[in-house]
Amino acid sequence: MSEDYVRPPIVALEVRSQWVAVWRFRILLAAVLIGLILVIALVAHHIVHSGDGSGAVGGVRQAKTLASSLG
């Protein structure tokens, strides 16, 4: 006796509304853009305010400190 594949019954679904999909995409896109803007603003704020007031950007100041500690 061999087993035969029995296909499950096909269930009809209503077509999903296109305007719901459009608004879901718009909300998701807006959330991603707002998140990206916040990350860029936080990184810029950190770069601008990471100095000790000498006017040097953080990376330059750290390189000079490293060079002076090695020498």
PDB file of N, H, CA, C and O in Angstrom:
ATOM      1  N   MET A   1       0.852  -1.164   0.000  1.00  0.00           N
ATOM      2  CA  MET A   1       0.000   0.000   0.000  1.00  0.00           C
ATOM      3  C   MET A   1       0.907   1.240   0.000  1.00  0.00           C
ATOM      4  O   MET A   1       1.759   1.377   0.879  1.00  0.00           O
ATOM      5  N   SER A   2       0.736   2.126  -0.959  1.00  0.00           N
ATOM      6  H   SER A   2       0.045   2.015  -1.673  1.00  0.00           H
ATOM      7  CA  SER A   2       1.545   3.336  -1.044  1.00  0.00           C
ATOM      8  C   SER A   2       0.725   4.541  -0.586  1.00  0.00           C
ATOM      9  O   SER A   2      -0.502   4.570  -0.686  1.00  0.00           O
ATOM     10  N   GLU A   3       1.446   5.516  -0.087  1.00  0.00           N
ATOM     11  H   GLU A   3       2.443   5.492  -0.005  1.00  0.00           H
ATOM     12  CA  GLU A   3       0.763   6.737   0.369  1.00  0.00           C
ATOM     13  C   GLU A   3       0.665   7.701  -0.800  1.00  0.00           C
ATOM     14  O   GLU A   3       1.614   7.870  -1.565  1.00  0.00           O
ATOM     15  N   ASP A   4      -0.484   8.324  -0.926  1.00  0.00           N
ATOM     16  H   ASP A   4      -1.255   8.187  -0.304  1.00  0.00           H
ATOM     17  CA  ASP A   4      -0.697   9.331  -1.959  1.00  0.00           C
ATOM     18  C   ASP A   4      -0.774  10.707  -1.322  1.00  0.00           C
ATOM     19  O   ASP A   4      -1.322  10.876  -0.233  1.00  0.00           O
ATOM     20  N   TYR A   5      -0.216  11.681  -2.016  1.00  0.00           N
ATOM     21  H   TYR A   5       0.229  11.543  -2.901  1.00  0.00           H
ATOM     22  CA  TYR A   5      -0.253  13.054  -1.519  1.00  0.00           C
ATOM     23  C   TYR A   5      -1.664  13.593  -1.665  1.00  0.00           C
ATOM     24  O   TYR A   5      -2.280  13.486  -2.725  1.00  0.00           O
ATOM     25  N   VAL A   6      -2.161  14.169  -0.589  1.00  0.00           N
ATOM     26  H   VAL A   6      -1.661  14.255   0.272  1.00  0.00           H
ATOM     27  CA  VAL A   6      -3.483  14.775  -0.612  1.00  0.00           C
ATOM     28  C   VAL A   6      -3.283  16.282  -0.485  1.00  0.00           C
ATOM     29  O   VAL A   6      -2.767  16.770   0.521  1.00  0.00           O
ATOM     30  N   ARG A   7      -3.692  16.998  -1.503  1.00  0.00           N
ATOM     31  H   ARG A   7      -4.111  16.601  -2.320  1.00  0.00           H
ATOM     32  CA  ARG A   7      -3.538  18.445  -1.502  1.00  0.00           C
ATOM     33  C   ARG A   7      -4.508  19.066  -0.503  1.00  0.00           C
ATOM     34  O   ARG A   7      -5.677  18.683  -0.458  1.00  0.00           O
ATOM     35  N   PRO A   8      -4.029  20.033   0.309  1.00  0.00           N
ATOM     36  CA  PRO A   8      -4.937  20.689   1.242  1.00  0.00           C
ATOM     37  C   PRO A   8      -5.969  21.517   0.485  1.00  0.00           C
ATOM     38  O   PRO A   8      -5.711  21.946  -0.639  1.00  0.00           O
ATOM     39  N   PRO A   9      -7.116  21.742   1.079  1.00  0.00           N
ATOM     40  CA  PRO A   9      -8.137  22.507   0.380  1.00  0.00           C
ATOM     41  C   PRO A   9      -7.693  23.952   0.149  1.00  0.00           C
ATOM     42  O   PRO A   9      -7.001  24.535   0.983  1.00  0.00           O
ATOM     43  N   ILE A  10      -8.087  24.509  -0.962  1.00  0.00           N
ATOM     44  H   ILE A  10      -8.650  24.035  -1.639  1.00  0.00           H
ATOM     45  CA  ILE A  10      -7.755  25.888  -1.290  1.00  0.00           C
ATOM     46  C   ILE A  10      -8.768  26.792  -0.589  1.00  0.00           C
ATOM     47  O   ILE A  10      -9.980  26.637  -0.740  1.00  0.00           O
ATOM     48  N   VAL A  11      -8.239  27.732   0.176  1.00  0.00           N
ATOM     49  H   VAL A  11      -7.254  27.859   0.299  1.00  0.00           H
ATOM     50  CA  VAL A  11      -9.098  28.648   0.917  1.00  0.00           C
ATOM     51  C   VAL A  11      -9.031  29.999   0.224  1.00  0.00           C
ATOM     52  O   VAL A  11      -7.950  30.549   0.013  1.00  0.00           O
ATOM     53  N   ALA A  12     -10.165  30.512  -0.119  1.00  0.00           N
ATOM     54  H   ALA A  12     -11.043  30.065   0.052  1.00  0.00           H
ATOM     55  CA  ALA A  12     -10.215  31.804  -0.793  1.00  0.00           C
ATOM     56  C   ALA A  12     -10.022  32.919   0.234  1.00  0.00           C
ATOM     57  O   ALA A  12     -10.664  32.930   1.284  1.00  0.00           O
ATOM     58  N   LEU A  13      -9.129  33.853  -0.086  1.00  0.00           N
ATOM     59  H   LEU A  13      -8.607  33.843  -0.940  1.00  0.00           H
ATOM     60  CA  LEU A  13      -8.899  35.011   0.773  1.00  0.00           C
ATOM     61  C   LEU A  13      -9.289  36.267   0.025  1.00  0.00           C
ATOM     62  O   LEU A  13      -9.164  36.353  -1.197  1.00  0.00           O
ATOM     63  N   GLU A  14      -9.763  37.235   0.782  1.00  0.00           N
ATOM     64  H   GLU A  14      -9.864  37.165   1.774  1.00  0.00           H
ATOM     65  CA  GLU A  14     -10.075  38.513   0.149  1.00  0.00           C
ATOM     66  C   GLU A  14      -8.775  39.212  -0.224  1.00  0.00           C
ATOM     67  O   GLU A  14      -7.756  39.065   0.451  1.00  0.00           O
ATOM     68  N   VAL A  15      -8.831  39.958  -1.288  1.00  0.00           N
ATOM     69  H   VAL A  15      -9.659  40.078  -1.836  1.00  0.00           H
ATOM     70  CA  VAL A  15      -7.675  40.727  -1.716  1.00  0.00           C
ATOM     71  C   VAL A  15      -7.444  41.830  -0.692  1.00  0.00           C
ATOM     72  O   VAL A  15      -8.356  42.575  -0.334  1.00  0.00           O
ATOM     73  N   ARG A  16      -6.196  41.916  -0.229  1.00  0.00           N
ATOM     74  H   ARG A  16      -5.455  41.311  -0.520  1.00  0.00           H
ATOM     75  CA  ARG A  16      -5.888  42.934   0.766  1.00  0.00           C
ATOM     76  C   ARG A  16      -5.943  44.316   0.131  1.00  0.00           C
ATOM     77  O   ARG A  16      -5.647  44.498  -1.050  1.00  0.00           O
ATOM     78  N   SER A  17      -6.323  45.258   0.935  1.00  0.00           N
ATOM     79  H   SER A  17      -6.563  45.111   1.894  1.00  0.00           H
ATOM     80  CA  SER A  17      -6.479  46.622   0.458  1.00  0.00           C
ATOM     81  C   SER A  17      -5.116  47.223   0.092  1.00  0.00           C
ATOM     82  O   SER A  17      -4.147  47.102   0.841  1.00  0.00           O
ATOM     83  N   GLN A  18      -5.067  47.864  -1.059  1.00  0.00           N
ATOM     84  H   GLN A  18      -5.855  47.962  -1.668  1.00  0.00           H
ATOM     85  CA  GLN A  18      -3.809  48.451  -1.515  1.00  0.00           C
ATOM     86  C   GLN A  18      -3.463  49.697  -0.711  1.00  0.00           C
ATOM     87  O   GLN A  18      -2.283  49.966  -0.487  1.00  0.00           O
ATOM     88  N   TRP A  19      -4.453  50.461  -0.272  1.00  0.00           N
ATOM     89  H   TRP A  19      -5.412  50.243  -0.455  1.00  0.00           H
ATOM     90  CA  TRP A  19      -4.132  51.684   0.461  1.00  0.00           C
ATOM     91  C   TRP A  19      -3.545  51.368   1.830  1.00  0.00           C
ATOM     92  O   TRP A  19      -2.768  52.163   2.359  1.00  0.00           O
ATOM     93  N   VAL A  20      -3.897  50.227   2.414  1.00  0.00           N
ATOM     94  H   VAL A  20      -4.528  49.581   1.984  1.00  0.00           H
ATOM     95  CA  VAL A  20      -3.281  49.826   3.680  1.00  0.00           C
ATOM     96  C   VAL A  20      -1.803  49.531   3.461  1.00  0.00           C
ATOM     97  O   VAL A  20      -0.964  49.921   4.272  1.00  0.00           O
ATOM     98  N   ALA A  21      -1.489  48.856   2.387  1.00  0.00           N
ATOM     99  H   ALA A  21      -2.171  48.539   1.728  1.00  0.00           H
ATOM    100  CA  ALA A  21      -0.092  48.545   2.071  1.00  0.00           C
ATOM    101  C   ALA A  21       0.701  49.823   1.797  1.00  0.00           C
ATOM    102  O   ALA A  21       1.855  49.940   2.210  1.00  0.00           O
ATOM    103  N   VAL A  22       0.095  50.763   1.114  1.00  0.00           N
ATOM    104  H   VAL A  22      -0.843  50.668   0.778  1.00  0.00           H
ATOM    105  CA  VAL A  22       0.775  52.028   0.809  1.00  0.00           C
ATOM    106  C   VAL A  22       1.079  52.785   2.094  1.00  0.00           C
ATOM    107  O   VAL A  22       2.188  53.290   2.268  1.00  0.00           O
ATOM    108  N   TRP A  23       0.104  52.868   2.997  1.00  0.00           N
ATOM    109  H   TRP A  23      -0.797  52.458   2.856  1.00  0.00           H
ATOM    110  CA  TRP A  23       0.322  53.598   4.247  1.00  0.00           C
ATOM    111  C   TRP A  23       1.300  52.872   5.160  1.00  0.00           C
ATOM    112  O   TRP A  23       2.070  53.513   5.876  1.00  0.00           O
ATOM    113  N   ARG A  24       1.280  51.540   5.144  1.00  0.00           N
ATOM    114  H   ARG A  24       0.655  51.019   4.563  1.00  0.00           H
ATOM    115  CA  ARG A  24       2.244  50.777   5.932  1.00  0.00           C
ATOM    116  C   ARG A  24       3.656  51.052   5.424  1.00  0.00           C
ATOM    117  O   ARG A  24       4.582  51.209   6.221  1.00  0.00           O
ATOM    118  N   PHE A  25       3.826  51.112   4.100  1.00  0.00           N
ATOM    119  H   PHE A  25       3.074  50.985   3.454  1.00  0.00           H
ATOM    120  CA  PHE A  25       5.131  51.428   3.520  1.00  0.00           C
ATOM    121  C   PHE A  25       5.558  52.846   3.887  1.00  0.00           C
ATOM    122  O   PHE A  25       6.716  53.070   4.240  1.00  0.00           O
ATOM    123  N   ARG A  26       4.641  53.802   3.808  1.00  0.00           N
ATOM    124  H   ARG A  26       3.700  53.620   3.521  1.00  0.00           H
ATOM    125  CA  ARG A  26       4.973  55.196   4.140  1.00  0.00           C
ATOM    126  C   ARG A  26       5.386  55.338   5.599  1.00  0.00           C
ATOM    127  O   ARG A  26       6.346  56.047   5.903  1.00  0.00           O
ATOM    128  N   ILE A  27       4.677  54.677   6.501  1.00  0.00           N
ATOM    129  H   ILE A  27       3.897  54.101   6.255  1.00  0.00           H
ATOM    130  CA  ILE A  27       5.001  54.761   7.925  1.00  0.00           C
ATOM    131  C   ILE A  27       6.355  54.115   8.197  1.00  0.00           C
ATOM    132  O   ILE A  27       7.156  54.656   8.958  1.00  0.00           O
ATOM    133  N   LEU A  28       6.615  52.975   7.590  1.00  0.00           N
ATOM    134  H   LEU A  28       5.964  52.535   6.971  1.00  0.00           H
ATOM    135  CA  LEU A  28       7.900  52.306   7.775  1.00  0.00           C
ATOM    136  C   LEU A  28       9.038  53.150   7.208  1.00  0.00           C
ATOM    137  O   LEU A  28      10.086  53.275   7.841  1.00  0.00           O
ATOM    138  N   LEU A  29       8.850  53.721   6.044  1.00  0.00           N
ATOM    139  H   LEU A  29       7.998  53.619   5.529  1.00  0.00           H
ATOM    140  CA  LEU A  29       9.869  54.575   5.443  1.00  0.00           C
ATOM    141  C   LEU A  29      10.127  55.813   6.307  1.00  0.00           C
ATOM    142  O   LEU A  29      11.278  56.200   6.507  1.00  0.00           O
ATOM    143  N   ALA A  30       9.066  56.429   6.815  1.00  0.00           N
ATOM    144  H   ALA A  30       8.131  56.114   6.653  1.00  0.00           H
ATOM    145  CA  ALA A  30       9.227  57.598   7.683  1.00  0.00           C
ATOM    146  C   ALA A  30       9.987  57.225   8.952  1.00  0.00           C
ATOM    147  O   ALA A  30      10.843  57.987   9.402  1.00  0.00           O
ATOM    148  N   ALA A  31       9.688  56.069   9.535  1.00  0.00           N
ATOM    149  H   ALA A  31       8.993  55.450   9.170  1.00  0.00           H
ATOM    150  CA  ALA A  31      10.376  55.642  10.750  1.00  0.00           C
ATOM    151  C   ALA A  31      11.866  55.408  10.480  1.00  0.00           C
ATOM    152  O   ALA A  31      12.712  55.780  11.293  1.00  0.00           O
ATOM    153  N   VAL A  32      12.181  54.795   9.342  1.00  0.00           N
ATOM    154  H   VAL A  32      11.493  54.493   8.682  1.00  0.00           H
ATOM    155  CA  VAL A  32      13.585  54.556   8.998  1.00  0.00           C
ATOM    156  C   VAL A  32      14.310  55.879   8.766  1.00  0.00           C
ATOM    157  O   VAL A  32      15.439  56.048   9.226  1.00  0.00           O
ATOM    158  N   LEU A  33      13.690  56.802   8.072  1.00  0.00           N
ATOM    159  H   LEU A  33      12.772  56.664   7.699  1.00  0.00           H
ATOM    160  CA  LEU A  33      14.324  58.102   7.816  1.00  0.00           C
ATOM    161  C   LEU A  33      14.519  58.896   9.101  1.00  0.00           C
ATOM    162  O   LEU A  33      15.561  59.526   9.287  1.00  0.00           O
ATOM    163  N   ILE A  34      13.532  58.872   9.985  1.00  0.00           N
ATOM    164  H   ILE A  34      12.686  58.360   9.834  1.00  0.00           H
ATOM    165  CA  ILE A  34      13.665  59.581  11.272  1.00  0.00           C
ATOM    166  C   ILE A  34      14.787  58.950  12.089  1.00  0.00           C
ATOM    167  O   ILE A  34      15.575  59.662  12.711  1.00  0.00           O
ATOM    168  N   GLY A  35      14.866  57.628  12.092  1.00  0.00           N
ATOM    169  H   GLY A  35      14.226  57.049  11.586  1.00  0.00           H
ATOM    170  CA  GLY A  35      15.945  56.956  12.803  1.00  0.00           C
ATOM    171  C   GLY A  35      17.312  57.309  12.227  1.00  0.00           C
ATOM    172  O   GLY A  35      18.263  57.536  12.974  1.00  0.00           O
ATOM    173  N   LEU A  36      17.410  57.356  10.917  1.00  0.00           N
ATOM    174  H   LEU A  36      16.637  57.172  10.310  1.00  0.00           H
ATOM    175  CA  LEU A  36      18.665  57.720  10.267  1.00  0.00           C
ATOM    176  C   LEU A  36      19.062  59.154  10.606  1.00  0.00           C
ATOM    177  O   LEU A  36      20.233  59.424  10.872  1.00  0.00           O
ATOM    178  N   ILE A  37      18.109  60.064  10.598  1.00  0.00           N
ATOM    179  H   ILE A  37      17.157  59.845  10.381  1.00  0.00           H
ATOM    180  CA  ILE A  37      18.380  61.464  10.947  1.00  0.00           C
ATOM    181  C   ILE A  37      18.856  61.571  12.392  1.00  0.00           C
ATOM    182  O   ILE A  37      19.787  62.321  12.683  1.00  0.00           O
ATOM    183  N   LEU A  38      18.223  60.825  13.300  1.00  0.00           N
ATOM    184  H   LEU A  38      17.466  60.216  13.063  1.00  0.00           H
ATOM    185  CA  LEU A  38      18.635  60.855  14.705  1.00  0.00           C
ATOM    186  C   LEU A  38      20.054  60.312  14.887  1.00  0.00           C
ATOM    187  O   LEU A  38      20.837  60.872  15.654  1.00  0.00           O
ATOM    188  N   VAL A  39      20.383  59.237  14.193  1.00  0.00           N
ATOM    189  H   VAL A  39      19.746  58.782  13.569  1.00  0.00           H
ATOM    190  CA  VAL A  39      21.731  58.675  14.303  1.00  0.00           C
ATOM    191  C   VAL A  39      22.758  59.665  13.769  1.00  0.00           C
ATOM    192  O   VAL A  39      23.808  59.859  14.383  1.00  0.00           O
ATOM    193  N   ILE A  40      22.471  60.289  12.643  1.00  0.00           N
ATOM    194  H   ILE A  40      21.619  60.132  12.144  1.00  0.00           H
ATOM    195  CA  ILE A  40      23.398  61.275  12.073  1.00  0.00           C
ATOM    196  C   ILE A  40      23.557  62.463  13.017  1.00  0.00           C
ATOM    197  O   ILE A  40      24.668  62.962  13.200  1.00  0.00           O
ATOM    198  N   ALA A  41      22.459  62.921  13.619  1.00  0.00           N
ATOM    199  H   ALA A  41      21.557  62.516  13.471  1.00  0.00           H
ATOM    200  CA  ALA A  41      22.528  64.046  14.555  1.00  0.00           C
ATOM    201  C   ALA A  41      23.336  63.681  15.795  1.00  0.00           C
ATOM    202  O   ALA A  41      24.124  64.492  16.280  1.00  0.00           O
ATOM    203  N   LEU A  42      23.150  62.471  16.310  1.00  0.00           N
ATOM    204  H   LEU A  42      22.510  61.811  15.916  1.00  0.00           H
ATOM    205  CA  LEU A  42      23.913  62.049  17.493  1.00  0.00           C
ATOM    206  C   LEU A  42      25.404  61.924  17.190  1.00  0.00           C
ATOM    207  O   LEU A  42      26.243  62.315  18.001  1.00  0.00           O
ATOM    208  N   VAL A  43      25.727  61.381  16.028  1.00  0.00           N
ATOM    209  H   VAL A  43      25.046  61.064  15.368  1.00  0.00           H
ATOM    210  CA  VAL A  43      27.138  61.263  15.650  1.00  0.00           C
ATOM    211  C   VAL A  43      27.751  62.649  15.458  1.00  0.00           C
ATOM    212  O   VAL A  43      28.871  62.892  15.909  1.00  0.00           O
ATOM    213  N   ALA A  44      27.045  63.547  14.806  1.00  0.00           N
ATOM    214  H   ALA A  44      26.136  63.349  14.441  1.00  0.00           H
ATOM    215  CA  ALA A  44      27.551  64.908  14.611  1.00  0.00           C
ATOM    216  C   ALA A  44      27.732  65.614  15.953  1.00  0.00           C
ATOM    217  O   ALA A  44      28.727  66.306  16.166  1.00  0.00           O
ATOM    218  N   HIS A  45      26.768  65.436  16.854  1.00  0.00           N
ATOM    219  H   HIS A  45      25.960  64.873  16.681  1.00  0.00           H
ATOM    220  CA  HIS A  45      26.868  66.052  18.186  1.00  0.00           C
ATOM    221  C   HIS A  45      28.076  65.505  18.934  1.00  0.00           C
ATOM    222  O   HIS A  45      28.790  66.259  19.595  1.00  0.00           O
ATOM    223  N   HIS A  46      28.305  64.214  18.836  1.00  0.00           N
ATOM    224  H   HIS A  46      27.724  63.602  18.299  1.00  0.00           H
ATOM    225  CA  HIS A  46      29.452  63.607  19.511  1.00  0.00           C
ATOM    226  C   HIS A  46      30.769  64.123  18.927  1.00  0.00           C
ATOM    227  O   HIS A  46      31.710  64.398  19.672  1.00  0.00           O
ATOM    228  N   ILE A  47      30.841  64.255  17.614  1.00  0.00           N
ATOM    229  H   ILE A  47      30.077  64.031  17.009  1.00  0.00           H
ATOM    230  CA  ILE A  47      32.069  64.741  16.973  1.00  0.00           C
ATOM    231  C   ILE A  47      32.340  66.186  17.365  1.00  0.00           C
ATOM    232  O   ILE A  47      33.477  66.550  17.664  1.00  0.00           O
ATOM    233  N   VAL A  48      31.299  67.006  17.363  1.00  0.00           N
ATOM    234  H   VAL A  48      30.375  66.710  17.120  1.00  0.00           H
ATOM    235  CA  VAL A  48      31.478  68.427  17.654  1.00  0.00           C
ATOM    236  C   VAL A  48      31.860  68.642  19.116  1.00  0.00           C
ATOM    237  O   VAL A  48      32.702  69.490  19.414  1.00  0.00           O
ATOM    238  N   HIS A  49      31.257  67.893  20.024  1.00  0.00           N
ATOM    239  H   HIS A  49      30.573  67.205  19.782  1.00  0.00           H
ATOM    240  CA  HIS A  49      31.463  68.136  21.453  1.00  0.00           C
ATOM    241  C   HIS A  49      32.450  67.175  22.104  1.00  0.00           C
ATOM    242  O   HIS A  49      32.498  67.099  23.332  1.00  0.00           O
ATOM    243  N   SER A  50      33.229  66.448  21.331  1.00  0.00           N
ATOM    244  H   SER A  50      33.190  66.511  20.334  1.00  0.00           H
ATOM    245  CA  SER A  50      34.176  65.504  21.917  1.00  0.00           C
ATOM    246  C   SER A  50      35.521  66.150  22.241  1.00  0.00           C
ATOM    247  O   SER A  50      36.355  65.528  22.899  1.00  0.00           O
ATOM    248  N   GLY A  51      35.743  67.365  21.800  1.00  0.00           N
ATOM    249  H   GLY A  51      35.066  67.870  21.266  1.00  0.00           H
ATOM    250  CA  GLY A  51      37.032  68.023  22.026  1.00  0.00           C
ATOM    251  C   GLY A  51      37.141  68.604  23.425  1.00  0.00           C
ATOM    252  O   GLY A  51      36.171  68.641  24.181  1.00  0.00           O
ATOM    253  N   ASP A  52      38.340  69.055  23.750  1.00  0.00           N
ATOM    254  H   ASP A  52      39.128  69.025  23.135  1.00  0.00           H
ATOM    255  CA  ASP A  52      38.595  69.664  25.051  1.00  0.00           C
ATOM    256  C   ASP A  52      38.606  71.192  24.960  1.00  0.00           C
ATOM    257  O   ASP A  52      39.066  71.865  25.883  1.00  0.00           O
ATOM    258  N   GLY A  53      38.113  71.727  23.878  1.00  0.00           N
ATOM    259  H   GLY A  53      37.739  71.181  23.128  1.00  0.00           H
ATOM    260  CA  GLY A  53      38.069  73.173  23.708  1.00  0.00           C
ATOM    261  C   GLY A  53      39.255  73.712  22.941  1.00  0.00           C
ATOM    262  O   GLY A  53      39.355  74.922  22.733  1.00  0.00           O
ATOM    263  N   SER A  54      40.159  72.841  22.515  1.00  0.00           N
ATOM    264  H   SER A  54      40.077  71.859  22.684  1.00  0.00           H
ATOM    265  CA  SER A  54      41.346  73.297  21.812  1.00  0.00           C
ATOM    266  C   SER A  54      41.077  73.545  20.332  1.00  0.00           C
ATOM    267  O   SER A  54      41.927  74.097  19.633  1.00  0.00           O
ATOM    268  N   GLY A  55      39.909  73.145  19.851  1.00  0.00           N
ATOM    269  H   GLY A  55      39.218  72.697  20.419  1.00  0.00           H
ATOM    270  CA  GLY A  55      39.559  73.337  18.457  1.00  0.00           C
ATOM    271  C   GLY A  55      39.950  72.176  17.574  1.00  0.00           C
ATOM    272  O   GLY A  55      39.644  72.179  16.381  1.00  0.00           O
ATOM    273  N   ALA A  56      40.622  71.179  18.132  1.00  0.00           N
ATOM    274  H   ALA A  56      40.871  71.177  19.101  1.00  0.00           H
ATOM    275  CA  ALA A  56      41.037  70.019  17.352  1.00  0.00           C
ATOM    276  C   ALA A  56      39.917  68.992  17.349  1.00  0.00           C
ATOM    277  O   ALA A  56      39.223  68.804  18.349  1.00  0.00           O
ATOM    278  N   VAL A  57      39.753  68.339  16.226  1.00  0.00           N
ATOM    279  H   VAL A  57      40.317  68.491  15.414  1.00  0.00           H
ATOM    280  CA  VAL A  57      38.772  67.265  16.129  1.00  0.00           C
ATOM    281  C   VAL A  57      39.293  66.081  16.930  1.00  0.00           C
ATOM    282  O   VAL A  57      40.505  65.905  17.056  1.00  0.00           O
ATOM    283  N   GLY A  58      38.389  65.263  17.477  1.00  0.00           N
ATOM    284  H   GLY A  58      37.404  65.406  17.375  1.00  0.00           H
ATOM    285  CA  GLY A  58      38.770  64.180  18.382  1.00  0.00           C
ATOM    286  C   GLY A  58      39.882  63.298  17.879  1.00  0.00           C
ATOM    287  O   GLY A  58      40.785  62.966  18.647  1.00  0.00           O
ATOM    288  N   GLY A  59      39.857  62.900  16.611  1.00  0.00           N
ATOM    289  H   GLY A  59      39.124  63.170  15.987  1.00  0.00           H
ATOM    290  CA  GLY A  59      40.873  62.007  16.078  1.00  0.00           C
ATOM    291  C   GLY A  59      42.252  62.635  16.065  1.00  0.00           C
ATOM    292  O   GLY A  59      43.238  61.958  16.357  1.00  0.00           O
ATOM    293  N   VAL A  60      42.346  63.923  15.732  1.00  0.00           N
ATOM    294  H   VAL A  60      41.545  64.474  15.495  1.00  0.00           H
ATOM    295  CA  VAL A  60      43.639  64.618  15.688  1.00  0.00           C
ATOM    296  C   VAL A  60      44.192  64.751  17.100  1.00  0.00           C
ATOM    297  O   VAL A  60      45.382  64.536  17.330  1.00  0.00           O
ATOM    298  N   ARG A  61      43.332  65.102  18.036  1.00  0.00           N
ATOM    299  H   ARG A  61      42.366  65.276  17.849  1.00  0.00           H
ATOM    300  CA  ARG A  61      43.761  65.267  19.419  1.00  0.00           C
ATOM    301  C   ARG A  61      44.258  63.936  19.977  1.00  0.00           C
ATOM    302  O   ARG A  61      45.271  63.891  20.676  1.00  0.00           O
ATOM    303  N   GLN A  62      43.556  62.868  19.672  1.00  0.00           N
ATOM    304  H   GLN A  62      42.733  62.904  19.105  1.00  0.00           H
ATOM    305  CA  GLN A  62      43.963  61.556  20.170  1.00  0.00           C
ATOM    306  C   GLN A  62      45.284  61.119  19.545  1.00  0.00           C
ATOM    307  O   GLN A  62      46.103  60.498  20.223  1.00  0.00           O
ATOM    308  N   ALA A  63      45.510  61.425  18.281  1.00  0.00           N
ATOM    309  H   ALA A  63      44.845  61.929  17.730  1.00  0.00           H
ATOM    310  CA  ALA A  63      46.763  61.067  17.622  1.00  0.00           C
ATOM    311  C   ALA A  63      47.927  61.826  18.265  1.00  0.00           C
ATOM    312  O   ALA A  63      48.997  61.253  18.469  1.00  0.00           O
ATOM    313  N   LYS A  64      47.729  63.105  18.586  1.00  0.00           N
ATOM    314  H   LYS A  64      46.859  63.570  18.421  1.00  0.00           H
ATOM    315  CA  LYS A  64      48.800  63.891  19.231  1.00  0.00           C
ATOM    316  C   LYS A  64      49.073  63.354  20.637  1.00  0.00           C
ATOM    317  O   LYS A  64      50.226  63.278  21.062  1.00  0.00           O
ATOM    318  N   THR A  65      48.024  62.988  21.348  1.00  0.00           N
ATOM    319  H   THR A  65      47.087  63.050  21.003  1.00  0.00           H
ATOM    320  CA  THR A  65      48.215  62.444  22.703  1.00  0.00           C
ATOM    321  C   THR A  65      48.954  61.119  22.625  1.00  0.00           C
ATOM    322  O   THR A  65      49.838  60.862  23.442  1.00  0.00           O
ATOM    323  N   LEU A  66      48.615  60.278  21.671  1.00  0.00           N
ATOM    324  H   LEU A  66      47.896  60.486  21.007  1.00  0.00           H
ATOM    325  CA  LEU A  66      49.292  58.996  21.502  1.00  0.00           C
ATOM    326  C   LEU A  66      50.755  59.208  21.133  1.00  0.00           C
ATOM    327  O   LEU A  66      51.638  58.541  21.672  1.00  0.00           O
ATOM    328  N   ALA A  67      51.011  60.138  20.214  1.00  0.00           N
ATOM    329  H   ALA A  67      50.294  60.680  19.776  1.00  0.00           H
ATOM    330  CA  ALA A  67      52.391  60.399  19.797  1.00  0.00           C
ATOM    331  C   ALA A  67      53.225  60.946  20.950  1.00  0.00           C
ATOM    332  O   ALA A  67      54.396  60.591  21.089  1.00  0.00           O
ATOM    333  N   SER A  68      52.633  61.806  21.779  1.00  0.00           N
ATOM    334  H   SER A  68      51.682  62.094  21.666  1.00  0.00           H
ATOM    335  CA  SER A  68      53.393  62.364  22.908  1.00  0.00           C
ATOM    336  C   SER A  68      53.631  61.323  23.988  1.00  0.00           C
ATOM    337  O   SER A  68      54.657  61.371  24.667  1.00  0.00           O
ATOM    338  N   SER A  69      52.713  60.387  24.163  1.00  0.00           N
ATOM    339  H   SER A  69      51.879  60.348  23.612  1.00  0.00           H
ATOM    340  CA  SER A  69      52.912  59.367  25.183  1.00  0.00           C
ATOM    341  C   SER A  69      53.940  58.320  24.723  1.00  0.00           C
ATOM    342  O   SER A  69      54.613  57.717  25.559  1.00  0.00           O
ATOM    343  N   LEU A  70      54.067  58.100  23.421  1.00  0.00           N
ATOM    344  H   LEU A  70      53.520  58.590  22.742  1.00  0.00           H
ATOM    345  CA  LEU A  70      55.046  57.149  22.912  1.00  0.00           C
ATOM    346  C   LEU A  70      56.449  57.734  22.894  1.00  0.00           C
ATOM    347  O   LEU A  70      57.436  57.009  23.015  1.00  0.00           O
ATOM    348  N   GLY A  71      56.530  59.069  22.742  1.00  0.00           N
ATOM    349  H   GLY A  71      55.728  59.658  22.645  1.00  0.00           H
ATOM    350  CA  GLY A  71      57.840  59.707  22.566  1.00  0.00           C
ATOM    351  C   GLY A  71      58.468  60.142  23.810  1.00  0.00           C
ATOM    352  O   GLY A  71      59.570  60.691  23.787  1.00  0.00           O
TER     353      GLY A  71
END
